[in-house]
Amino acid sequence: MSSRFMLRLAVALFLTLLTAALSGPSAGVSGFMGAPGVAGPPDEARAGSVWVVNRDKGELAVFDAGSGEVLAQMPVGAGAHDICISEHAGKAYVMAETINSVTTVDTRTLETEAIPVSPMPHHCEPSDDGRVVYVSLASHPTTPTPGISQVAVIDTDDNSVSYLTSSTNPLARSHGPHPSHHGDTLYVAHDTGNAVTAIDTETGAISAAALTPNGGTITRAEEVVPTRVGHLLWASSRGDGTVKRIDLDAQAITDSVFIGANQQSPAAVQPESVLLTPSERTLVASMRGTPAALAFVDTVKVALSGRVEIGGPGTFGDLAVMTPDGRFVYATFDSLAGGTGGVAVVDVRTQKLVDVWAYPNTGRPHGIWYSRKTLHRLDDEP
C-alpha cells in the first residue's frame, strides 16, 4: 500500500470525523426546556465570559462565553436584579435591590465590596470609558407617592455616589439609564411616568429638549439606546409592545414598531432591553412576555425583520446583552421563581439560536453582562 494512498485515507477519515462532530447535537442544548438542539461545537469567536445574576437567589453565576461552562457561582446580595461591568475599574456592579446596596465584584479575584445606594437600585449602565456607572432607583413602586425621581452615579475610581434628578414629574421613577457615547448626556427611561428624559451630566440640568417628544407618552418606557450616527434614540415601550425611534433634533417620535408575533397582545410581548449592532442597521430587543423570545428590527426599513424563541413553552424573557462586535446576543429567560431558567446565545447575523445553557440553580436569572475577559475556574487556582 503506497504512502500516497495512506495519506489520502487519513485525510478522508479526518474529514469524516470532522463532519460528524459538526453535525451532532450540542450536549448543553438538546432537549433543554424544549429548546431545539443546536449543531456544532462552541464557537471560538465567542471568547470571554458572561455574567448573570439571579434575582430570587441573590447570586451571581459566571459562564464561559463559548462553552457555557459555569466558572463561578457566589452570593452577591438579596434581590440581585441587574449587573454591568466597568472594564476600566475591573469590577462588576450588581444591583442588590432588596438591601439598598450595589455589590462590586473584582472580575479577576471575585472579591466583593458593598456600596450603599438607595432607594432600591434597579438597572445600571456604565459610561463608554467605564469611569461612571449610572443606576436607576425605586423603579417599580407599588403605589407611587410624590417625590424626586433620581439616578445614582457611582464613580468607579473611588466608589463615591452622587445623585441626579431624572424627571420633573414627582410621580415618575427612573428605570433604564443610558449615557450618550460622548458621555455629556444621560438618557433615562421612566417606566413609572411613561417618559424619557435627557440630562446634562455636567450640570445635572434636564434638557429643554427632554422627552417625551411632542407632549406624547411612551407607555412604560423601559430602556433606551442612543445612536452614534445621527441624533437618534431608540426606546422600548413595554406597555404597548413596541420600540420607538426618536429624532432628538426634531424632538419627535418618528417611528413605532410593534415587535410581537401576529395577533399577540402587548402583554405577551413587553419589550425591555434594546441593543444596536455596530453598524446600527439592526436593533435587537428582549421581551418579557412568554414564550421567551428576541425580536430583530431593521433600522433602515424601520420594520420587524425576525423573532427567535429562546426558551421554549412556559418560559418568560428577561434581559439581554450584545458582544461588542455585534455578532452574538446573550439573553436570560426564566420559568418563574420556582423553576429553572437559563441563558440563550443567538447569532445576530443569521437570527438563529446557537446555544442554550441552564442556570445552575432555581430562581429567575435576570441581569446579564458580557466581558471580553475569561475568568479562570476557582478550583483551577493553585
C-alpha positions in Angstrom: 0.0 0.0 0.0 1.6 3.3 -1.1 2.3 6.2 1.2 0.2 8.4 -1.1 -2.8 6.1 -0.7 -2.3 6.1 3.1 -2.2 9.9 3.2 -5.5 10.1 1.2 -7.1 7.6 3.5 -6.0 9.5 6.6 -7.4 12.8 5.1 -10.7 11.2 4.3 -11.0 9.7 7.8 -10.3 13.1 9.3 -12.9 14.8 7.2 -15.5 12.2 8.0 -14.9 12.6 11.8 -15.0 16.4 11.5 -18.3 16.3 9.6 -19.8 14.0 12.2 -18.6 16.3 15.0 -20.1 19.4 13.4 -23.4 17.7 12.7 -24.0 16.3 16.1 -26.2 18.0 18.7 -24.7 20.3 21.4 -24.7 18.5 24.7 -25.6 21.7 26.5 -28.7 22.3 24.4 -30.5 19.2 23.2 -33.8 18.7 25.0 -33.2 21.6 27.5 -36.5 23.3 28.4 -38.0 22.4 25.0 -35.3 24.4 23.1 -34.2 22.9 19.8 -30.9 21.1 19.5 -28.1 23.2 18.0 -25.4 21.9 15.7 -21.7 22.4 16.2 -19.1 22.8 18.9 -18.6 26.0 20.9 -17.7 28.9 18.5 -14.1 30.1 19.1 -15.3 33.6 18.2 -17.3 33.6 21.5 -14.3 34.2 23.7 -14.8 35.9 27.1 -17.3 35.4 29.9 -21.0 36.0 30.6 -22.1 37.3 34.0 -25.6 36.5 35.1 -27.4 37.4 38.4 -30.4 35.5 39.8 -32.9 37.9 41.3 -34.5 35.3 43.6 -31.4 33.7 44.9 -29.3 36.8 45.3 -26.4 35.2 43.5 -24.0 35.5 40.5 -23.0 32.8 38.0 -20.2 33.4 35.6 -20.3 31.3 32.3 -17.6 30.7 29.7 -18.9 32.6 26.7 -18.0 29.9 24.3 -18.8 26.6 26.1 -21.4 27.7 28.7 -19.3 26.1 31.4 -20.1 27.6 34.9 -16.8 29.2 36.0 -18.0 30.6 39.3 -21.2 30.9 41.4 -21.4 33.1 44.5 -23.8 35.2 46.6 -23.9 38.9 45.8 -26.8 40.3 47.8 -30.6 39.9 48.1 -32.6 40.9 45.1 -29.7 40.9 42.7 -31.6 42.4 39.8 -29.0 43.7 37.3 -25.3 43.7 36.6 -22.8 45.7 34.5 -19.1 45.7 34.2 -16.6 48.6 34.1 -13.5 47.3 32.3 -11.8 50.5 33.5 -12.3 49.5 37.1 -12.1 45.8 36.5 -15.2 45.3 38.5 -18.8 44.1 38.1 -21.6 46.1 39.7 -24.6 44.2 41.0 -27.8 45.9 41.9 -28.8 44.2 45.2 -32.2 45.9 45.2 -33.7 44.4 48.3 -30.9 45.6 50.6 -30.3 49.1 49.0 -26.8 48.2 48.0 -24.6 47.8 45.0 -22.1 44.9 45.3 -18.9 45.2 43.4 -17.1 42.1 42.3 -13.5 42.1 41.2 -13.5 40.5 37.7 -10.2 38.7 38.4 -10.3 37.7 42.1 -14.1 37.8 42.7 -13.5 39.8 45.9 -16.6 41.8 46.8 -17.4 45.2 48.4 -20.8 46.8 49.2 -21.7 50.4 48.2 -24.8 51.8 49.9 -27.2 53.1 47.2 -30.8 53.8 47.8 -33.7 53.5 47.3 -33.8 50.1 45.6 -31.0 50.1 42.9 -32.6 48.5 39.8 -30.8 48.8 36.5 -27.3 50.0 35.6 -25.2 51.2 32.7 -21.6 52.2 32.6 -20.2 55.1 30.6 -18.2 54.2 27.5 -15.0 54.9 29.3 -16.1 52.9 32.4 -15.4 55.7 34.8 -19.0 56.1 35.9 -21.9 53.7 36.4 -25.4 55.1 36.3 -28.1 53.3 38.5 -31.9 53.7 38.3 -33.8 53.8 41.6 -37.1 52.6 43.0 -38.3 51.7 39.5 -41.5 49.9 40.3 -43.2 51.5 43.4 -46.5 49.7 44.3 -48.2 53.0 45.0 -46.2 55.9 43.7 -46.1 58.8 46.1 -44.9 62.3 45.2 -41.1 62.6 45.5 -38.0 63.1 43.5 -37.1 60.8 40.6 -33.4 60.2 40.7 -30.5 58.1 39.3 -27.4 57.3 41.3 -23.9 58.0 39.8 -21.1 55.7 41.0 -17.5 56.9 40.5 -15.7 53.7 39.7 -12.4 55.0 40.8 -13.4 55.5 44.5 -16.9 54.1 44.8 -18.3 57.5 45.8 -22.0 58.1 45.0 -23.9 61.2 43.9 -27.4 61.6 42.6 -29.1 63.3 39.7 -32.7 64.3 39.3 -34.1 62.5 36.3 -37.6 64.0 35.9 -39.6 67.0 36.9 -42.6 64.7 37.3 -43.0 64.0 41.0 -44.6 60.6 40.3 -42.0 59.4 37.8 -39.4 56.8 38.7 -36.2 56.1 36.7 -35.9 52.7 35.1 -33.4 52.4 32.3 -30.4 54.9 32.2 -28.1 55.1 29.2 -25.3 57.7 28.6 -24.6 59.2 25.2 -21.4 57.9 23.6 -19.6 61.1 24.4 -20.8 61.0 28.0 -22.3 64.5 28.0 -25.9 63.4 28.1 -27.7 60.8 30.2 -31.0 59.4 28.7 -33.4 57.9 31.2 -36.5 55.8 30.6 -39.2 56.0 33.2 -41.5 53.0 33.5 -43.5 54.8 36.1 -44.0 58.1 34.4 -44.2 56.9 30.8 -41.5 59.2 29.6 -37.8 59.5 28.5 -35.7 62.4 29.7 -32.3 63.8 28.8 -29.9 65.1 31.5 -26.7 67.1 31.1 -24.2 65.0 33.0 -22.0 68.0 33.8 -24.7 70.3 35.3 -27.5 67.9 36.1 -29.9 70.1 34.2 -32.8 68.3 32.5 -32.6 69.4 28.9 -35.1 71.7 27.3 -35.2 69.0 24.6 -36.2 66.5 27.2 -38.6 63.8 26.0 -41.2 62.5 25.6 -41.4 64.5 22.4 -44.4 66.5 21.2 -46.1 66.1 24.6 -46.7 62.4 23.9 -46.1 59.4 26.1 -44.1 56.2 25.9 -46.2 53.7 27.8 -44.0 52.0 30.4 -40.7 53.3 28.9 -38.2 50.6 29.9 -34.8 51.1 28.3 -33.1 53.4 25.7 -30.1 53.2 23.4 -28.7 56.2 21.6 -27.1 56.0 18.1 -23.6 57.0 17.1 -24.7 58.0 13.6 -27.4 60.7 13.6 -29.1 62.2 16.6 -31.5 59.4 17.3 -32.7 57.4 20.3 -34.4 54.0 20.4 -36.7 53.3 23.4 -38.6 50.2 24.4 -42.3 50.7 25.3 -43.3 47.8 27.5 -46.9 48.9 27.7 -47.8 48.7 24.0 -45.3 46.1 22.7 -43.3 48.5 20.6 -39.9 50.0 20.1 -39.9 53.7 19.2 -37.4 55.8 17.2 -37.0 59.3 18.5 -35.4 62.1 16.5 -33.6 64.2 19.1 -33.2 67.2 16.9 -36.8 67.3 15.9 -37.9 66.3 19.4 -40.3 63.8 17.8 -41.1 60.1 17.9 -40.7 59.4 14.2 -41.5 55.6 14.1 -43.0 52.9 16.3 -42.6 49.2 15.5 -44.7 46.5 17.1 -42.4 43.6 17.8 -44.8 40.9 18.8 -46.0 38.0 16.6 -49.2 38.2 14.7 -52.2 38.7 17.0 -50.1 38.8 20.1 -51.3 41.2 22.8 -48.8 43.8 24.1 -48.9 41.9 27.5 -47.4 38.9 25.7 -44.6 41.0 24.2 -43.3 43.5 26.8 -40.1 44.8 25.2 -37.2 45.6 27.5 -33.5 45.5 26.5 -32.7 47.4 23.3 -29.3 46.8 21.6 -27.8 48.2 18.5 -25.2 46.5 16.3 -22.1 48.5 15.5 -23.4 49.3 12.0 -26.7 50.4 13.7 -28.6 48.7 10.9 -30.1 46.1 13.3 -31.8 46.6 16.7 -32.3 43.6 19.0 -34.9 43.7 21.7 -35.5 41.3 24.6 -39.2 40.7 25.5 -40.5 39.9 29.0 -43.6 38.0 27.7 -44.0 34.3 27.1 -42.6 32.2 25.5 -39.2 33.9 25.9 -38.0 35.5 22.6 -35.9 38.1 21.0 -37.0 40.5 18.2 -34.9 41.9 15.4 -35.7 45.3 13.8 -34.3 46.5 10.5 -33.5 50.1 11.4 -33.2 51.2 7.7 -36.6 49.9 6.8 -37.9 50.5 10.3 -39.6 47.2 10.3 -39.6 43.9 12.2 -37.2 41.6 10.4 -37.5 38.5 12.7 -38.2 36.9 16.0 -36.3 34.0 17.7 -37.8 31.9 20.6 -35.1 31.3 23.1 -36.5 29.3 26.0 -39.5 27.1 24.9 -43.0 26.9 26.2 -43.7 28.2 29.7 -40.6 30.5 29.8 -40.5 34.2 30.2 -38.0 36.6 28.7 -35.7 38.8 30.8 -32.7 40.9 29.7 -30.0 40.7 27.0 -26.5 41.9 26.1 -24.6 42.1 22.8 -21.0 41.3 22.1 -19.0 44.5 21.1 -18.7 43.2 17.5 -22.4 42.8 17.3 -22.2 39.1 16.3 -23.9 37.5 19.3 -26.6 38.3 21.8 -26.7 36.6 25.2 -30.2 36.7 26.8 -31.7 35.4 30.0 -35.0 33.7 30.4 -36.8 32.2 33.4 -39.5 29.7 34.4 -40.7 31.8 37.4 -39.2 31.8 40.9 -39.6 28.0 41.4 -38.4 26.9 38.0 -35.0 26.8 36.3 -34.1 29.4 33.7 -31.1 29.9 31.5 -29.1 31.8 29.0 -29.7 31.7 25.3 -27.0 32.5 22.7 -28.3 34.0 19.4 -26.3 34.7 16.2 -27.4 38.2 15.2 -26.4 37.8 11.5 -28.4 34.6 11.0 -31.0 35.3 13.6 -30.6 31.7 14.8 -30.4 30.2 18.3 -27.0 28.6 18.6 -26.8 27.5 22.2 -28.8 27.4 25.5 -27.3 27.0 29.0 -29.2 26.0 32.1 -28.7 28.3 35.0 -27.2 26.2 37.9 -30.0 26.9 40.4 -33.7 27.5 40.5 -35.0 31.1 40.5 -35.0 33.8 37.9 -31.8 34.7 36.1 -32.3 38.3 35.1 -29.4 40.8 34.7 -26.7 39.8 32.3 -23.4 41.3 31.0 -20.6 40.2 28.6 -16.9 40.6 29.2 -14.1 40.0 26.7 -12.1 38.6 29.6 -12.1 35.0 30.5 -12.5 34.0 34.2 -10.5 31.0 35.3 -12.3 28.5 37.4 -11.8 28.9 41.1 -10.9 25.3 41.5 -8.2 25.6 38.9 -6.3 28.1 41.1 -3.1 26.6 42.7 
